[in-house]
Amino acid sequence: MIQEILVGLDGSDDSDIALQHGIALAKACRATLHGLHVVDIVQVESPLLHDLAGATGAVPQFNLTTLMRKNLETRGQQLLTQFRQVCEAEGATCVEHLVTGVVPTEITRLAREVDLVLVGRGGVHTHLSKALLGSAVESVVRSGAAPTMVTTQPYRDIRKPLLATDGSPAAMAALAMAMAFTQQLELPLSVVHCASTSIDHPEFLDAVQRQMSDSGIACDVDIVQGNAHEDLVRYVREQDYDLLFIGAFGHRRMVEWLLGSTTQYMLRTSPFPLVLCHRDPLRRQV
């Protein structure tokens, strides 16, 4: 069961969308929602601060760094106060976390203690560079500390989820998470496999159908010919699915690390929320 959910909070519009999903899921699953704000040590000790301090002397450098840290901590506490107030108004059980460190590292650390992580695809600086995705969201997904839901704008209630599978261990982990998710929310679950060469029925789809049937879940399986990049996005749009479960980094981990992957493509371009897995879900690393 999904009992502990973590949402990253940074004050951005994307973070607010992640929080909306977090509250909805926490209420539906009767789970505890953990709100995490990280005081980014990279901002506190940025080269810019040192450059500014170098022009004014060592003592101003110390004062400037201390002031920056205090301001960021104050802002973080304000965000968490707002988080608590929203959760209380919605009747969701919540816990606040304010920590200082490297953002993806701290999210990953706390993710080991929860069943699901929610993060907005963008952040407060997304308008400056799309590359920032790789330094935070993608790092959290790569860590595998917990299944990670990457939310997109605008907010939309989850009513029609889809699992994309290629039979890899990561895809089977996504299957387990999708089953737990849909059972607790009492939602249907559909399955799709993208075949790159010919339309066939791989043996692993039979295993998927058996596993779902044994759990009392009606299985709707579709096979589409094409690649798992553009054609998967097109399929989700045409069928009006609103959430996609997918295994993170599939069969060829090292190749995908070096050359890119379906996971990276989906993270950067998907117009709908994703849940990415590459370990057994609901098995906390404590």
Secondary structure, DSSP 8 states (H G I E B T S, - for coil): ---EEEEE--SSHHHHHHHHHHHHHHHHHT-EEEEEEEEEHHHHT-HHHHHHHHTT-HHHHHHHHHHHHHHHHHHHHHHHHHHHHHHHHHT--EEEEEEEE-HHHHHHHHHTTSSEEEEESS-TTTTT-TTHHHHTHHHHHHHTSS-EEEE-SS------EEEE--SSHHHHHHHHHHHHHHHHHT--EEEEEEESS-----HHHHHHHHHHHHTT--EEEEEEES-SSHHHHHHHHHHT--EEEEESS-S-HHHHHHH--HHHHHHHH-SS-EEEESS-TT----
